[in-house]
Amino acid sequence: MRALYMAVLLLLVSATAALAETAPFHVGIARITIAEKTPFDALIWYPTQTEENSWQAGPFPIPAS
């Protein structure tokens, strides 16, 4: 019986996820340098209203603003 409840729950969650609207925001990105003993760069992803532009991070194209 527990397996039946889990199956129904999984079905409901997947159905609501499929019907979800697209996000009302786009992706923004900022690169910062962390000043530690050995400094390193970090990328911060955040929601924004600005349209994405494709840019390269090494061999990977990143669609973010």
All heavy atoms as TSV, in Angstrom:
chain	resi	resn	atom	element	x	y	z
A	1	MET	N	N	0.815	-1.188	0.000
A	1	MET	CA	C	0.000	0.000	0.000
A	1	MET	C	C	0.867	1.265	0.000
A	1	MET	O	O	0.528	2.233	-0.640
A	1	MET	CB	C	-0.904	-0.042	1.234
A	1	MET	CG	C	-1.993	0.977	1.213
A	1	MET	SD	S	-3.140	0.571	-0.109
A	1	MET	CE	C	-4.496	1.529	0.341
A	2	ARG	N	N	1.992	1.192	0.739
A	2	ARG	CA	C	2.897	2.339	0.779
A	2	ARG	C	C	3.474	2.620	-0.607
A	2	ARG	O	O	3.641	3.767	-0.994
A	2	ARG	CB	C	4.001	2.058	1.786
A	2	ARG	CG	C	4.913	3.210	1.990
A	2	ARG	CD	C	5.904	2.930	3.082
A	2	ARG	NE	N	6.821	4.030	3.215
A	2	ARG	CZ	C	7.820	4.059	4.044
A	2	ARG	NH1	N	8.035	3.041	4.845
A	2	ARG	NH2	N	8.613	5.086	4.105
A	3	ALA	N	N	3.778	1.564	-1.353
A	3	ALA	CA	C	4.316	1.736	-2.698
A	3	ALA	C	C	3.288	2.406	-3.612
A	3	ALA	O	O	3.642	3.226	-4.460
A	3	ALA	CB	C	4.739	0.395	-3.274
A	4	LEU	N	N	2.013	2.098	-3.421
A	4	LEU	CA	C	0.959	2.733	-4.218
A	4	LEU	C	C	0.892	4.224	-3.925
A	4	LEU	O	O	0.789	5.042	-4.847
A	4	LEU	CB	C	-0.391	2.066	-3.936
A	4	LEU	CG	C	-1.591	2.682	-4.653
A	4	LEU	CD1	C	-1.430	2.550	-6.155
A	4	LEU	CD2	C	-2.874	2.053	-4.171
A	5	TYR	N	N	0.961	4.608	-2.647
A	5	TYR	CA	C	0.949	6.028	-2.284
A	5	TYR	C	C	2.147	6.760	-2.880
A	5	TYR	O	O	2.019	7.871	-3.378
A	5	TYR	CB	C	0.946	6.202	-0.771
A	5	TYR	CG	C	-0.365	5.854	-0.114
A	5	TYR	CD1	C	-0.398	5.092	1.044
A	5	TYR	CD2	C	-1.579	6.291	-0.638
A	5	TYR	CE1	C	-1.591	4.761	1.655
A	5	TYR	CE2	C	-2.773	5.968	-0.044
A	5	TYR	CZ	C	-2.777	5.198	1.110
A	5	TYR	OH	O	-3.960	4.887	1.706
A	6	MET	N	N	3.298	6.144	-2.833
A	6	MET	CA	C	4.508	6.763	-3.392
A	6	MET	C	C	4.385	6.912	-4.902
A	6	MET	O	O	4.804	7.923	-5.465
A	6	MET	CB	C	5.745	5.940	-3.032
A	6	MET	CG	C	6.069	5.944	-1.552
A	6	MET	SD	S	6.314	7.601	-0.900
A	6	MET	CE	C	7.890	7.982	-1.590
A	7	ALA	N	N	3.814	5.932	-5.576
A	7	ALA	CA	C	3.641	6.005	-7.021
A	7	ALA	C	C	2.673	7.120	-7.391
A	7	ALA	O	O	2.919	7.878	-8.342
A	7	ALA	CB	C	3.144	4.672	-7.562
A	8	VAL	N	N	1.579	7.256	-6.653
A	8	VAL	CA	C	0.609	8.326	-6.920
A	8	VAL	C	C	1.245	9.683	-6.657
A	8	VAL	O	O	1.076	10.625	-7.434
A	8	VAL	CB	C	-0.667	8.127	-6.078
A	8	VAL	CG1	C	-1.565	9.347	-6.145
A	8	VAL	CG2	C	-1.415	6.885	-6.535
A	9	LEU	N	N	1.986	9.803	-5.569
A	9	LEU	CA	C	2.666	11.053	-5.258
A	9	LEU	C	C	3.668	11.427	-6.350
A	9	LEU	O	O	3.716	12.578	-6.794
A	9	LEU	CB	C	3.379	10.944	-3.910
A	9	LEU	CG	C	4.141	12.180	-3.463
A	9	LEU	CD1	C	3.180	13.352	-3.255
A	9	LEU	CD2	C	4.917	11.889	-2.206
A	10	LEU	N	N	4.433	10.476	-6.808
A	10	LEU	CA	C	5.397	10.719	-7.876
A	10	LEU	C	C	4.689	11.157	-9.157
A	10	LEU	O	O	5.139	12.065	-9.850
A	10	LEU	CB	C	6.237	9.466	-8.126
A	10	LEU	CG	C	7.301	9.581	-9.213
A	10	LEU	CD1	C	8.329	10.626	-8.835
A	10	LEU	CD2	C	7.955	8.242	-9.434
A	11	LEU	N	N	3.582	10.535	-9.473
A	11	LEU	CA	C	2.807	10.907	-10.650
A	11	LEU	C	C	2.283	12.331	-10.538
A	11	LEU	O	O	2.368	13.110	-11.492
A	11	LEU	CB	C	1.649	9.926	-10.851
A	11	LEU	CG	C	0.749	10.189	-12.042
A	11	LEU	CD1	C	1.530	10.027	-13.338
A	11	LEU	CD2	C	-0.446	9.270	-12.023
A	12	LEU	N	N	1.776	12.712	-9.375
A	12	LEU	CA	C	1.259	14.067	-9.183
A	12	LEU	C	C	2.359	15.115	-9.267
A	12	LEU	O	O	2.180	16.168	-9.879
A	12	LEU	CB	C	0.534	14.172	-7.841
A	12	LEU	CG	C	-0.801	13.452	-7.750
A	12	LEU	CD1	C	-1.334	13.519	-6.335
A	12	LEU	CD2	C	-1.799	14.044	-8.727
A	13	VAL	N	N	3.495	14.821	-8.676
A	13	VAL	CA	C	4.612	15.771	-8.718
A	13	VAL	C	C	5.113	15.947	-10.139
A	13	VAL	O	O	5.351	17.059	-10.595
A	13	VAL	CB	C	5.742	15.307	-7.774
A	13	VAL	CG1	C	7.004	16.111	-8.005
A	13	VAL	CG2	C	5.289	15.428	-6.335
A	14	SER	N	N	5.262	14.864	-10.872
A	14	SER	CA	C	5.756	14.981	-12.246
A	14	SER	C	C	4.743	15.669	-13.148
A	14	SER	O	O	5.104	16.408	-14.054
A	14	SER	CB	C	6.151	13.615	-12.797
A	14	SER	OG	O	5.025	12.765	-12.840
A	15	ALA	N	N	3.446	15.461	-12.897
A	15	ALA	CA	C	2.424	16.115	-13.706
A	15	ALA	C	C	2.411	17.622	-13.453
A	15	ALA	O	O	2.290	18.415	-14.385
A	15	ALA	CB	C	1.048	15.519	-13.412
A	16	THR	N	N	2.555	18.039	-12.210
A	16	THR	CA	C	2.568	19.480	-11.915
A	16	THR	C	C	3.842	20.127	-12.438
A	16	THR	O	O	3.818	21.268	-12.882
A	16	THR	CB	C	2.418	19.745	-10.413
A	16	THR	OG1	O	3.435	19.057	-9.706
A	16	THR	CG2	C	1.054	19.319	-9.903
A	17	ALA	N	N	4.953	19.405	-12.415
A	17	ALA	CA	C	6.191	19.958	-12.954
A	17	ALA	C	C	6.087	20.133	-14.465
A	17	ALA	O	O	6.602	21.099	-15.023
A	17	ALA	CB	C	7.368	19.059	-12.598
A	18	ALA	N	N	5.411	19.225	-15.139
A	18	ALA	CA	C	5.257	19.327	-16.591
A	18	ALA	C	C	4.353	20.489	-16.976
A	18	ALA	O	O	4.498	21.076	-18.043
A	18	ALA	CB	C	4.702	18.022	-17.147
A	19	LEU	N	N	3.405	20.840	-16.119
A	19	LEU	CA	C	2.482	21.931	-16.409
A	19	LEU	C	C	2.982	23.286	-15.931
A	19	LEU	O	O	2.332	24.303	-16.169
A	19	LEU	CB	C	1.125	21.643	-15.751
A	19	LEU	CG	C	0.388	20.414	-16.281
A	19	LEU	CD1	C	-0.867	20.163	-15.456
A	19	LEU	CD2	C	0.048	20.572	-17.742
A	20	ALA	N	N	4.112	23.317	-15.262
A	20	ALA	CA	C	4.642	24.566	-14.722
A	20	ALA	C	C	4.990	25.522	-15.854
A	20	ALA	O	O	5.442	25.123	-16.927
A	20	ALA	CB	C	5.870	24.288	-13.875
A	21	GLU	N	N	4.766	26.799	-15.599
A	21	GLU	CA	C	5.103	27.818	-16.587
A	21	GLU	C	C	6.606	28.050	-16.594
A	21	GLU	O	O	7.302	27.716	-15.641
A	21	GLU	CB	C	4.392	29.116	-16.230
A	21	GLU	CG	C	2.890	29.024	-16.358
A	21	GLU	CD	C	2.223	30.353	-16.044
A	21	GLU	OE1	O	2.885	31.395	-16.201
A	21	GLU	OE2	O	1.071	30.334	-15.645
A	22	THR	N	N	7.084	28.660	-17.655
A	22	THR	CA	C	8.505	28.991	-17.711
A	22	THR	C	C	8.801	30.090	-16.697
A	22	THR	O	O	7.935	30.869	-16.324
A	22	THR	CB	C	8.911	29.474	-19.113
A	22	THR	OG1	O	8.113	30.595	-19.457
A	22	THR	CG2	C	8.726	28.373	-20.136
A	23	ALA	N	N	10.017	30.140	-16.261
A	23	ALA	CA	C	10.417	31.121	-15.257
A	23	ALA	C	C	10.296	32.536	-15.818
A	23	ALA	O	O	10.623	32.771	-16.979
A	23	ALA	CB	C	11.846	30.852	-14.823
A	24	PRO	N	N	9.846	33.502	-15.012
A	24	PRO	CA	C	9.672	34.873	-15.504
A	24	PRO	C	C	10.977	35.661	-15.509
A	24	PRO	O	O	10.960	36.865	-15.643
A	24	PRO	CB	C	8.686	35.461	-14.502
A	24	PRO	CG	C	8.962	34.735	-13.250
A	24	PRO	CD	C	9.334	33.338	-13.673
A	25	PHE	N	N	12.103	35.020	-15.314
A	25	PHE	CA	C	13.374	35.714	-15.278
A	25	PHE	C	C	14.397	34.973	-16.135
A	25	PHE	O	O	14.168	33.863	-16.563
A	25	PHE	CB	C	13.899	35.859	-13.844
A	25	PHE	CG	C	13.964	34.552	-13.102
A	25	PHE	CD1	C	15.050	33.712	-13.235
A	25	PHE	CD2	C	12.936	34.161	-12.278
A	25	PHE	CE1	C	15.108	32.503	-12.562
A	25	PHE	CE2	C	12.989	32.961	-11.591
A	25	PHE	CZ	C	14.076	32.130	-11.742
A	26	HIS	N	N	15.514	35.618	-16.368
A	26	HIS	CA	C	16.620	35.045	-17.126
A	26	HIS	C	C	17.785	34.822	-16.167
A	26	HIS	O	O	17.701	35.142	-14.989
A	26	HIS	CB	C	17.027	35.992	-18.257
A	26	HIS	CG	C	15.897	36.273	-19.197
A	26	HIS	ND1	N	15.506	35.386	-20.162
A	26	HIS	CD2	C	15.060	37.331	-19.311
A	26	HIS	CE1	C	14.486	35.889	-20.835
A	26	HIS	NE2	N	14.197	37.070	-20.320
A	27	VAL	N	N	18.885	34.322	-16.682
A	27	VAL	CA	C	20.045	34.010	-15.853
A	27	VAL	C	C	21.123	35.063	-16.040
A	27	VAL	O	O	21.494	35.392	-17.158
A	27	VAL	CB	C	20.621	32.624	-16.215
A	27	VAL	CG1	C	21.857	32.323	-15.393
A	27	VAL	CG2	C	19.568	31.558	-16.005
A	28	GLY	N	N	21.612	35.586	-14.932
A	28	GLY	CA	C	22.753	36.492	-14.938
A	28	GLY	C	C	23.930	35.782	-14.292
A	28	GLY	O	O	23.766	34.829	-13.532
A	29	ILE	N	N	25.125	36.229	-14.589
A	29	ILE	CA	C	26.322	35.599	-14.032
A	29	ILE	C	C	27.358	36.671	-13.728
A	29	ILE	O	O	27.458	37.658	-14.457
A	29	ILE	CB	C	26.887	34.534	-14.999
A	29	ILE	CG1	C	27.973	33.727	-14.335
A	29	ILE	CG2	C	27.362	35.148	-16.281
A	29	ILE	CD1	C	28.376	32.496	-15.112
A	30	ALA	N	N	28.070	36.502	-12.648
A	30	ALA	CA	C	29.162	37.410	-12.288
A	30	ALA	C	C	30.359	36.556	-11.883
A	30	ALA	O	O	30.206	35.527	-11.230
A	30	ALA	CB	C	28.746	38.313	-11.138
A	31	ARG	N	N	31.528	36.998	-12.277
A	31	ARG	CA	C	32.764	36.298	-11.898
A	31	ARG	C	C	33.468	37.134	-10.842
A	31	ARG	O	O	33.679	38.329	-11.030
A	31	ARG	CB	C	33.673	36.134	-13.102
A	31	ARG	CG	C	34.949	35.364	-12.788
A	31	ARG	CD	C	35.812	35.229	-13.987
A	31	ARG	NE	N	35.047	34.532	-15.011
A	31	ARG	CZ	C	35.565	33.777	-15.952
A	31	ARG	NH1	N	36.847	33.626	-16.028
A	31	ARG	NH2	N	34.805	33.187	-16.837
A	32	ILE	N	N	33.793	36.514	-9.711
A	32	ILE	CA	C	34.502	37.201	-8.639
A	32	ILE	C	C	35.757	36.410	-8.293
A	32	ILE	O	O	35.846	35.218	-8.579
A	32	ILE	CB	C	33.629	37.375	-7.379
A	32	ILE	CG1	C	33.236	36.029	-6.790
A	32	ILE	CG2	C	32.403	38.211	-7.684
A	32	ILE	CD1	C	32.583	36.122	-5.436
A	33	THR	N	N	36.724	37.095	-7.695
A	33	THR	CA	C	37.940	36.437	-7.236
A	33	THR	C	C	37.884	36.339	-5.722
A	33	THR	O	O	37.678	37.333	-5.030
A	33	THR	CB	C	39.194	37.220	-7.669
A	33	THR	OG1	O	39.210	37.289	-9.095
A	33	THR	CG2	C	40.464	36.550	-7.195
A	34	ILE	N	N	38.043	35.148	-5.208
A	34	ILE	CA	C	38.060	34.903	-3.775
A	34	ILE	C	C	39.507	35.041	-3.295
A	34	ILE	O	O	40.391	34.343	-3.778
A	34	ILE	CB	C	37.526	33.488	-3.437
A	34	ILE	CG1	C	36.174	33.240	-4.086
A	34	ILE	CG2	C	37.497	33.263	-1.939
A	34	ILE	CD1	C	35.072	34.130	-3.605
A	35	ALA	N	N	39.723	35.972	-2.364
A	35	ALA	CA	C	41.080	36.235	-1.866
A	35	ALA	C	C	41.356	35.344	-0.659
A	35	ALA	O	O	41.057	35.682	0.474
A	35	ALA	CB	C	41.217	37.700	-1.496
A	36	GLU	N	N	41.895	34.189	-0.918
A	36	GLU	CA	C	42.285	33.239	0.126
A	36	GLU	C	C	43.796	33.060	0.053
A	36	GLU	O	O	44.476	33.808	-0.639
A	36	GLU	CB	C	41.581	31.896	-0.108
A	36	GLU	CG	C	40.107	31.898	0.224
A	36	GLU	CD	C	39.856	31.983	1.727
A	36	GLU	OE1	O	40.598	31.360	2.513
A	36	GLU	OE2	O	38.919	32.694	2.104
A	37	LYS	N	N	44.306	32.080	0.757
A	37	LYS	CA	C	45.735	31.781	0.705
A	37	LYS	C	C	46.154	31.539	-0.740
A	37	LYS	O	O	47.167	32.032	-1.196
A	37	LYS	CB	C	46.037	30.553	1.566
A	37	LYS	CG	C	47.482	30.229	1.696
A	37	LYS	CD	C	47.710	29.075	2.651
A	37	LYS	CE	C	49.176	28.785	2.802
A	37	LYS	NZ	N	49.410	27.680	3.735
A	38	THR	N	N	45.338	30.774	-1.457
A	38	THR	CA	C	45.492	30.605	-2.893
A	38	THR	C	C	44.241	31.188	-3.541
A	38	THR	O	O	43.169	30.583	-3.483
A	38	THR	CB	C	45.617	29.113	-3.266
A	38	THR	OG1	O	46.692	28.539	-2.520
A	38	THR	CG2	C	45.853	28.939	-4.745
A	39	PRO	N	N	44.321	32.397	-4.138
A	39	PRO	CA	C	43.136	33.026	-4.726
A	39	PRO	C	C	42.561	32.180	-5.865
A	39	PRO	O	O	43.286	31.495	-6.579
A	39	PRO	CB	C	43.661	34.357	-5.269
A	39	PRO	CG	C	44.956	34.575	-4.575
A	39	PRO	CD	C	45.498	33.240	-4.247
A	40	PHE	N	N	41.233	32.210	-6.009
A	40	PHE	CA	C	40.577	31.497	-7.097
A	40	PHE	C	C	39.341	32.273	-7.535
A	40	PHE	O	O	38.814	33.092	-6.802
A	40	PHE	CB	C	40.204	30.071	-6.679
A	40	PHE	CG	C	39.239	30.002	-5.514
A	40	PHE	CD1	C	37.869	29.925	-5.734
A	40	PHE	CD2	C	39.706	30.004	-4.216
A	40	PHE	CE1	C	36.989	29.854	-4.679
A	40	PHE	CE2	C	38.832	29.936	-3.153
A	40	PHE	CZ	C	37.468	29.864	-3.380
A	41	ASP	N	N	38.922	32.032	-8.780
A	41	ASP	CA	C	37.734	32.677	-9.335
A	41	ASP	C	C	36.504	31.836	-9.036
A	41	ASP	O	O	36.574	30.611	-8.980
A	41	ASP	CB	C	37.861	32.846	-10.852
A	41	ASP	CG	C	38.859	33.926	-11.224
A	41	ASP	OD1	O	39.157	34.769	-10.355
A	41	ASP	OD2	O	39.331	33.935	-12.364
A	42	ALA	N	N	35.373	32.506	-8.871
A	42	ALA	CA	C	34.095	31.830	-8.654
A	42	ALA	C	C	33.048	32.511	-9.526
A	42	ALA	O	O	33.136	33.708	-9.802
A	42	ALA	CB	C	33.691	31.900	-7.192
A	43	LEU	N	N	32.071	31.732	-9.989
A	43	LEU	CA	C	30.965	32.268	-10.768
A	43	LEU	C	C	29.717	32.293	-9.900
A	43	LEU	O	O	29.417	31.328	-9.208
A	43	LEU	CB	C	30.712	31.412	-12.012
A	43	LEU	CG	C	31.856	31.353	-13.015
A	43	LEU	CD1	C	31.513	30.385	-14.135
A	43	LEU	CD2	C	32.151	32.726	-13.571
A	44	ILE	N	N	28.996	33.409	-9.918
A	44	ILE	CA	C	27.757	33.553	-9.165
A	44	ILE	C	C	26.620	33.679	-10.165
A	44	ILE	O	O	26.639	34.562	-11.024
A	44	ILE	CB	C	27.796	34.794	-8.257
A	44	ILE	CG1	C	28.943	34.652	-7.262
A	44	ILE	CG2	C	26.468	34.982	-7.555
A	44	ILE	CD1	C	29.167	35.871	-6.423
A	45	TRP	N	N	25.639	32.780	-10.080
A	45	TRP	CA	C	24.478	32.784	-10.961
A	45	TRP	C	C	23.312	33.418	-10.217
A	45	TRP	O	O	23.101	33.147	-9.040
A	45	TRP	CB	C	24.119	31.361	-11.356
A	45	TRP	CG	C	25.220	30.658	-12.066
A	45	TRP	CD1	C	26.316	30.081	-11.508
A	45	TRP	CD2	C	25.358	30.472	-13.464
A	45	TRP	NE1	N	27.115	29.540	-12.469
A	45	TRP	CE2	C	26.549	29.767	-13.691
A	45	TRP	CE3	C	24.585	30.828	-14.555
A	45	TRP	CZ2	C	26.983	29.422	-14.947
A	45	TRP	CZ3	C	25.023	30.470	-15.814
A	45	TRP	CH2	C	26.202	29.781	-15.997
A	46	TYR	N	N	22.538	34.273	-10.891
A	46	TYR	CA	C	21.424	34.949	-10.239
A	46	TYR	C	C	20.315	35.226	-11.261
A	46	TYR	O	O	20.579	35.321	-12.459
A	46	TYR	CB	C	21.897	36.259	-9.590
A	46	TYR	CG	C	22.553	37.212	-10.569
A	46	TYR	CD1	C	21.797	38.155	-11.251
A	46	TYR	CD2	C	23.915	37.152	-10.818
A	46	TYR	CE1	C	22.389	39.017	-12.151
A	46	TYR	CE2	C	24.513	38.004	-11.716
A	46	TYR	CZ	C	23.751	38.948	-12.379
A	46	TYR	OH	O	24.335	39.789	-13.273
A	47	PRO	N	N	19.063	35.362	-10.790
A	47	PRO	CA	C	17.961	35.693	-11.710
A	47	PRO	C	C	18.005	37.167	-12.081
A	47	PRO	O	O	18.383	38.021	-11.277
A	47	PRO	CB	C	16.706	35.368	-10.892
A	47	PRO	CG	C	17.132	35.458	-9.480
A	47	PRO	CD	C	18.591	35.087	-9.448
A	48	THR	N	N	17.636	37.474	-13.322
A	48	THR	CA	C	17.624	38.851	-13.809
A	48	THR	C	C	16.544	39.004	-14.873
A	48	THR	O	O	16.042	38.024	-15.408
A	48	THR	CB	C	19.007	39.242	-14.373
A	48	THR	OG1	O	18.973	40.613	-14.788
A	48	THR	CG2	C	19.397	38.390	-15.554
A	49	GLN	N	N	16.188	40.237	-15.192
A	49	GLN	CA	C	15.231	40.517	-16.258
A	49	GLN	C	C	15.921	40.730	-17.604
A	49	GLN	O	O	15.274	40.782	-18.634
A	49	GLN	CB	C	14.412	41.776	-15.910
A	49	GLN	CG	C	13.560	41.614	-14.670
A	49	GLN	CD	C	12.474	40.570	-14.834
A	49	GLN	OE1	O	11.950	40.368	-15.920
A	49	GLN	NE2	N	12.152	39.895	-13.758
A	50	THR	N	N	17.253	40.840	-17.605
A	50	THR	CA	C	18.029	41.083	-18.824
A	50	THR	C	C	18.125	39.816	-19.662
A	50	THR	O	O	18.320	38.730	-19.133
A	50	THR	CB	C	19.448	41.549	-18.445
A	50	THR	OG1	O	19.346	42.655	-17.555
A	50	THR	CG2	C	20.236	41.950	-19.675
A	51	GLU	N	N	17.981	39.955	-20.983
A	51	GLU	CA	C	18.108	38.816	-21.898
A	51	GLU	C	C	19.509	38.227	-21.829
A	51	GLU	O	O	20.496	38.941	-21.631
A	51	GLU	CB	C	17.833	39.244	-23.333
A	51	GLU	CG	C	16.381	39.397	-23.680
A	51	GLU	CD	C	15.641	38.077	-23.743
A	51	GLU	OE1	O	16.196	37.076	-24.242
A	51	GLU	OE2	O	14.499	38.058	-23.282
A	52	GLU	N	N	19.599	36.911	-22.021
A	52	GLU	CA	C	20.893	36.245	-22.017
A	52	GLU	C	C	21.661	36.520	-23.311
A	52	GLU	O	O	21.069	36.677	-24.366
A	52	GLU	CB	C	20.725	34.723	-21.879
A	52	GLU	CG	C	20.244	34.283	-20.535
A	52	GLU	CD	C	18.750	34.020	-20.509
A	52	GLU	OE1	O	18.063	34.373	-21.477
A	52	GLU	OE2	O	18.279	33.485	-19.504
A	53	ASN	N	N	22.967	36.564	-23.200
A	53	ASN	CA	C	23.891	36.617	-24.328
A	53	ASN	C	C	24.814	35.425	-24.192
A	53	ASN	O	O	25.250	35.106	-23.093
A	53	ASN	CB	C	24.728	37.901	-24.307
A	53	ASN	CG	C	23.867	39.130	-24.435
A	53	ASN	OD1	O	22.891	39.136	-25.151
A	53	ASN	ND2	N	24.222	40.165	-23.705
A	54	SER	N	N	25.123	34.764	-25.275
A	54	SER	CA	C	25.998	33.601	-25.205
A	54	SER	C	C	27.446	34.058	-25.116
A	54	SER	O	O	27.878	34.938	-25.846
A	54	SER	CB	C	25.800	32.730	-26.439
A	54	SER	OG	O	26.518	31.538	-26.295
A	55	TRP	N	N	28.213	33.480	-24.190
A	55	TRP	CA	C	29.639	33.752	-24.061
A	55	TRP	C	C	30.354	32.453	-23.735
A	55	TRP	O	O	29.734	31.484	-23.365
A	55	TRP	CB	C	29.922	34.842	-23.030
A	55	TRP	CG	C	29.398	34.575	-21.659
A	55	TRP	CD1	C	28.124	34.771	-21.226
A	55	TRP	CD2	C	30.111	34.040	-20.551
A	55	TRP	NE1	N	28.011	34.397	-19.916
A	55	TRP	CE2	C	29.214	33.950	-19.479
A	55	TRP	CE3	C	31.418	33.629	-20.366
A	55	TRP	CZ2	C	29.592	33.451	-18.241
A	55	TRP	CZ3	C	31.798	33.145	-19.124
A	55	TRP	CH2	C	30.887	33.068	-18.077
A	56	GLN	N	N	31.658	32.433	-23.900
A	56	GLN	CA	C	32.448	31.219	-23.734
A	56	GLN	C	C	33.108	31.184	-22.364
A	56	GLN	O	O	33.646	32.175	-21.900
A	56	GLN	CB	C	33.551	31.139	-24.786
A	56	GLN	CG	C	33.087	30.858	-26.188
A	56	GLN	CD	C	32.583	29.454	-26.377
A	56	GLN	OE1	O	31.482	29.306	-26.829
A	56	GLN	NE2	N	33.357	28.453	-26.054
A	57	ALA	N	N	33.069	30.026	-21.723
A	57	ALA	CA	C	33.840	29.752	-20.512
A	57	ALA	C	C	34.684	28.528	-20.831
A	57	ALA	O	O	34.236	27.399	-20.689
A	57	ALA	CB	C	32.929	29.504	-19.321
A	58	GLY	N	N	35.874	28.783	-21.336
A	58	GLY	CA	C	36.706	27.681	-21.825
A	58	GLY	C	C	36.064	27.117	-23.077
A	58	GLY	O	O	35.678	27.854	-23.977
A	59	PRO	N	N	35.863	25.798	-23.166
A	59	PRO	CA	C	35.234	25.210	-24.354
A	59	PRO	C	C	33.703	25.198	-24.292
A	59	PRO	O	O	33.062	24.717	-25.202
A	59	PRO	CB	C	35.772	23.780	-24.346
A	59	PRO	CG	C	35.972	23.474	-22.908
A	59	PRO	CD	C	36.408	24.775	-22.278
A	60	PHE	N	N	33.120	25.770	-23.231
A	60	PHE	CA	C	31.672	25.670	-23.028
A	60	PHE	C	C	30.962	26.988	-23.332
A	60	PHE	O	O	31.294	28.018	-22.750
A	60	PHE	CB	C	31.372	25.257	-21.588
A	60	PHE	CG	C	32.093	24.030	-21.152
A	60	PHE	CD1	C	33.190	24.110	-20.322
A	60	PHE	CD2	C	31.678	22.793	-21.600
A	60	PHE	CE1	C	33.864	22.972	-19.924
A	60	PHE	CE2	C	32.349	21.643	-21.223
A	60	PHE	CZ	C	33.440	21.738	-20.385
A	61	PRO	N	N	29.940	26.985	-24.197
A	61	PRO	CA	C	29.120	28.190	-24.407
A	61	PRO	C	C	28.114	28.320	-23.250
A	61	PRO	O	O	27.469	27.352	-22.870
A	61	PRO	CB	C	28.411	27.919	-25.725
A	61	PRO	CG	C	28.366	26.437	-25.837
A	61	PRO	CD	C	29.576	25.914	-25.117
A	62	ILE	N	N	28.013	29.512	-22.668
A	62	ILE	CA	C	27.138	29.770	-21.534
A	62	ILE	C	C	26.109	30.829	-21.928
A	62	ILE	O	O	26.477	31.954	-22.242
A	62	ILE	CB	C	27.931	30.294	-20.311
A	62	ILE	CG1	C	29.111	29.418	-20.004
A	62	ILE	CG2	C	27.014	30.514	-19.126
A	62	ILE	CD1	C	28.868	28.264	-19.124
A	63	PRO	N	N	24.801	30.477	-21.946
A	63	PRO	CA	C	23.795	31.505	-22.232
A	63	PRO	C	C	23.396	32.225	-20.948
A	63	PRO	O	O	22.566	31.754	-20.185
A	63	PRO	CB	C	22.623	30.688	-22.804
A	63	PRO	CG	C	22.763	29.347	-22.168
A	63	PRO	CD	C	24.237	29.143	-21.918
A	64	ALA	N	N	24.032	33.363	-20.659
A	64	ALA	CA	C	23.740	34.154	-19.464
A	64	ALA	C	C	24.088	35.605	-19.754
A	64	ALA	O	O	24.810	35.891	-20.695
A	64	ALA	CB	C	24.523	33.648	-18.265
A	65	SER	N	N	23.552	36.509	-18.957
A	65	SER	CA	C	23.859	37.940	-19.165
A	65	SER	C	C	24.876	38.401	-18.164
A	65	SER	O	O	25.136	37.769	-17.168
A	65	SER	CB	C	22.594	38.768	-19.056
A	65	SER	OG	O	21.969	38.593	-17.822
